[in-house]
Amino acid sequence: MLTINESVTAFDVAEVLQDESGIFEAVSPVGEKYQLICRSGRSITNFRPVEHQRGKGAQSQLWRLRKVGELRLEQDAA
């Protein structure tokens, strides 16, 4: 389980986050930023762009993921 502000890199976002719960920032290989919401025992429940500008090119195929928050109890129980 990742803690808030902990970062990882990965080729497969869904595989890394399969057992996670919380709010994550993801940066694609081309620099696009996304916010992801994950619930324990479920697939990624929300994956949306944070900004609409294009990156400056991919230097690798790795995604950068950082946990930015926890879900509130009533959200996690839904």
Residue pairs with C-beta under 8 A, 6 or more apart in sequence:
1 19
1 20
1 21
2 8
2 20
2 22
2 24
2 65
2 67
3 67
4 22
4 67
4 68
4 69
4 70
5 66
5 67
5 68
6 66
6 67
7 64
7 65
7 66
7 67
8 16
8 64
8 65
9 62
9 63
9 64
9 65
10 16
10 62
10 63
10 65
11 61
11 62
11 63
13 26
13 36
13 44
13 63
13 65
14 43
14 44
16 65
17 24
17 36
17 38
17 44
17 65
18 43
19 40
20 38
20 40
20 67
21 38
21 39
21 40
21 70
21 71
21 76
22 37
22 38
22 67
22 68
22 69
22 70
22 71
23 35
23 36
23 37
23 38
23 67
23 68
23 69
23 70
23 71
24 35
24 36
24 37
24 38
24 65
24 66
24 67
24 68
25 33
25 34
25 35
25 36
25 50
25 65
25 66
25 68
26 33
26 34
26 35
26 36
26 47
26 63
26 64
26 65
27 33
27 34
27 63
27 64
27 65
28 34
28 55
28 63
29 55
29 58
29 59
29 60
29 61
29 62
29 63
30 54
30 55
30 56
30 57
30 58
31 54
31 55
31 56
31 57
31 58
32 49
32 51
32 53
32 54
32 55
33 49
33 50
33 51
34 47
34 48
34 49
34 50
35 46
35 47
35 48
35 50
35 68
36 44
36 46
36 47
36 65
37 44
37 45
37 46
37 71
38 44
38 45
39 45
39 71
39 75
39 76
39 78
40 76
